């Protein structure tokens, strides 16, 4: 197959620092090529992912109207040059506009709540040539309200980057690893850790201005350096592996409908149980009592911490291997592609490509 992938224009593929979906797009590029496919990539001009052909976006801002026009034209040009069997977009559905009426198979993937207005007009214009995926069934359920065919395909981790730790020290700390903001529940993690006498290491970026800055200053900073609560800053992949591996659990008690959250799968890959809340995609990731706990209050979070010895860390790692490893997820995308384009492979030049 000839597959053309697109990423949002803001970050290169793979990202130089944080960028969850850009890492997954890079995985698709490299692993689809090892399966014998020819892969093109439309992405930020500084992308280094080893696609067979790289087409840079003209604009670097997804929400800028002029950049959107430029990038729509850039994707049209890339399709004409690359002549793909299928286009898989992880960027804006608007960029697909000139291609929607073409029978060229198109996949549109969502990592966040889909817009009902844009997905519904996409379904109408595409006349069956557009298929959707969501990073969780939670996202797909929202998308199906607009029509179209939706397939849940979870995000993934490269297992070889995460060391399975079958045991940890009796006094191992809890870890909060995420952006330090209200909806991620760092304040709730602090409360649960203090109530159970557990150390808590907080890792991740935080805001410095506005509401995010006030949250950091008012609800987090006063607790740092007390009762075993520490802030360790942002972490790279190597540091993340060590941090998660040494933790008795990762506690991220979210207060929003999380679309997926790759960090939850990363924790499981280290064998580290997850304590979070039954919101968004978390019930698809964590099996309560097997690889973590889903809680709805500080009291339940405290009980979950006390019950962590009942969790077998091998179950956590096995969950990551079975459901969230890169090979499993890439295979799911590949099977989806094959289901959409086999009838076109033999006569693509004359039938469905944009000329």
N, C-alpha and C positions, 0 to 999 in steps of 0.2 A: 504494500500500500504506500501511497504518497500522502503524508499527513502534514497539514499546516496548522501549527499551534500558535495561539496568540496570548500574550500576557498584558496586564495593565501597563501603561507607559511610564509610571512613576519610578519603578525599581528595576535594575538589571536582573537578568536571569543567568546564574543563580544570584541571590542578593549578597551584597558585601557584608551586611550585618543581619538584622532581623528581616524576615520576609517569608512567611510560611508558605503561601501558595506558589511563590516564585521557586522555592526549593522543589516543590512537587512537579512543576512544569519542567524543571531541569531533569528530574528523575525520568519523566516521560520521554524527554528528548533522548537521553542516553540509553534507556532500557528498550525503547521501541526500536532504536537502531540496532541493538544487539539481537533483536528478534528478526532483523532483516528488512525493516521498513525504512523508507526514505523520509526524513523529517525536516521540515522547514519551520522557522520560528520568526514571528513578528513580535518585537519586544524593544525595550530601551536600547539605545545605541551602544551603551557600555556593556551589554550582555556578553558573556564569555561561554555560554552553554554551547557544546560542540554540535550544533545542528548542521545538517548538510548545507543549508542555505539560511542566512540570517538577513531579515528585512527590518531595518530600524523604523520605529515610529517617527513621524515628523514632529508631533506635539508631545509634551511630557506631562500634561495635566488632564486627567480623565474628565474633570468637571468644567473645563474651559471650552466654551462653544467653538472658538476658532480652532483650537487643537483638535476638537472632535471632528470637525470638517476635514482637517488635514489627515487625521488618522483613518477616517473612512476611506479617503482616496488612497492612502498608503496600503490599506488592506486589499482594496480592489486591485491595485497594481501588483501586489505580491501574489495574489491568486492567478492573475494573468501570466506572471512570469513562472511561477512554480508549478502550475497545473496540477493541483492536488486532487486526490480521490475524495478527500474529506477535509473540512475545516473545523477545528476544535477551538472555540473561543473561551478563554478565561478572562477576557476583557469586557468591553461594553457591547451590549446587543446593538446599539446604534451603529457601530462600525460595520455590522453585517448588512445594513440596510440595502446597499446596491446588490447584494448577493441573495437576498431572501427569496425573490421570485424564481431564481435559478434552481433547477432540480439537484444541483450539487449538494450532497449531504452535509449538514452542518450540526454541530453539537455546541450548545451553549451551557457553560457550567457556572453555578452560583455558589459562592462561599458566604453569602449573607442573604438576608431576607429579600426575595425577588420583588420587583415592582410589578404590581398587578397590571398597571396600565401598559408598560412597555412589553411585558411578556405576552399579554393578550394580543397586542397588534402584531407582535412577531409571529405568533401562531397563525393569525389570519393571513398575513402576507406570504408566509413560507409555504402554505398549501401542502403540508406534510413533509417538507424537506428539512425541518428544524426539530431536533430532539434536545431535551434538557437533562442535565444532571444537577444534583445538589449534593453538598458535602455531607448530608445526613438526610434521613427520612423526615426529620423535623422540617428542614428546608423544602423538601419535595412536597410535603403536605400543603405548605403555604402556596407553592407554585401551581399545584394542580387546580387551585381555585380559578386560575386564569385560562385553563385548558392546556392542551398539549400533552406529550408523553414525557414523563419524568422518571429518571432512574437514580436512586440513591447510591452514590459511590463515595465512601468515606475518604478522608485524608489519610496520609500514611507517614511512616517513619522508616529510615534506613536502619535496620536492626544492628548492622555491623558498627554503627556509631555509638551504640548504647550497650554498656557492660551490665550483664545480669549479675545482681548481687543477691545471692540466696539468703543471706543473713545480714543483720546489722547489729551494732552495739546496743546493749540494753538502754543506754541513755541517748540513743540516736535522736536527732532533732526532727521536728516537723519542718517542711519546706513549703513556702508560698512562692510559686514561680509563675508570674504573669505580669501584665502591666498593673501598677499599683494605683487602682482607681476604684471608685465606689462600686461599680457593677461587678467587679471581680471579687469583692468581699474580703479584702485584706484586713479590714477592721474586725470582721467576724472571726477570721483566723487568729488574730491577736487575742480576742476574748476567749476563744476555746483553748488556746495554748496556755494562757494565764490560769484559767480555771482548772486545768489538769496538771499544771506544774511542768509542762513540757517546754523545752527550748523551741524557738521558731526562727528560722532563717528566711528573710524576705528578699527575693531577687526579682528584678525587673525595672523597667523605666517608670518614671513618675512625672506628673506635670509640675510646672513651676509657676504658672499664672492661671488666673480665672478660677473656675470651680474646681478643676483638677488640682491646682496649686493649693487652694484652701483645704481640700480634702487631705492632701499630703501633710500640710502644716498642722491641721487641727486634729486629725484622727489617727495619724501614723507617727509623726515625729515625737509627740509627748511620751510614747511608749518605748522608743528605741533606747537601747542600753540598760533596760530595766527588765527584771524577771526573765532573762534569757531571750529577749526579743532583739534581734539584730537585723540590720539592713546591709546586704552585701553588694548591692548595685546590680548593674546589668551583667549578664554572663554570656560568654560565647559557647559554642557547641561543646568544646572540651570541658569547660567549667560546669556546664549544665549536666553533663554525664556524671561528673564527680558529685555534684550537689544532690542530684536525684538519687544516685546510687547509695549515698550514705544516709538517706532519710528514712525514718520509720514510716512516713507517709507524706504525700503531697496533699496539702489542704488548700483548696481554692473554692470557697463557698460562694459561688456566683449569685448575683441578684438580677440576672437578666437571662433572656432566652439565647443561650450560647449556640451558635450555628454548628460548631464542632469542637474546635480547640485542640490543635496538634499536641500541645504540651501534655494533655491527659494521656495520649498514646505514648509519648516519650517517657513519661513516668512508668507506665506499665512495662515498657521495654526494658527498664532497669530492674523490674521486679518490685517496684514501689507501689503500694496501694494508694488509691485516690479517695479523698474525702471531698465531696462537692454536694451539689443540690440537684433535685430532680427537675431541672429546667432545661428547655431546649433539647439538645442532642445527648445530654449526659446519660439518660436511661439507655441509649444505644451503645454507650461506651462502657459503662460500669455496671457490673452485676453485683448488687448489694450482698454483702456477706461472702463473696467469692474473691473479687479483686478490688474491693473498696466498699464505701458506704455513701449513700445519698441521704442527706439530712435536710431538715426544714427548720431547724432552730439551733441556737447555741447549745441548749441542753442535749439535743440529739448529736451534735458535733462532739461534745464532750464524751458521750457514751461511745461514739464511734472510735474515738482515740483510745478509750479504755479497752475496746474490743479488738484492737489491731493485732494482738498476738494470735487471734483466731484465723487470720488471713495467711494462707500459704503463698509466699512470694512467687513460687513456681507457677501458680495459676495466673498471676499478673503477667508474667513473661509469656506464657502460653497464649493468653488473650491477645497480646500484641502480635505474636507470630501468626496466629490463625486469622485475625481480622484486620490488622492495621499495618502489616509489613508491606514494603514497597512492591515486592513481587506479586502479592495478592491483588493489590489495587491496580497496578499496571495491567495485569491480566484482565481485570474487569473492564478497563477502558478498551483494551485491544479487542475483547469479545464484542463490546458494544459497536466498535467501528466495523468489525466484520459483519455484524448483523445488519448494518445500514448500507453497505456498499457492494456486496458481492455481485449483484446483477449489473453493476456499472463498470466493473473492472475491465471487461473485454472490449467495451466500445466507448470508453470515456471520452476520447478525442472528439467524437461526433455527436455526443448526446448531452452531457450535463455540464461541461466546463464553460466558464465565462471566456468568451473570445474577445 
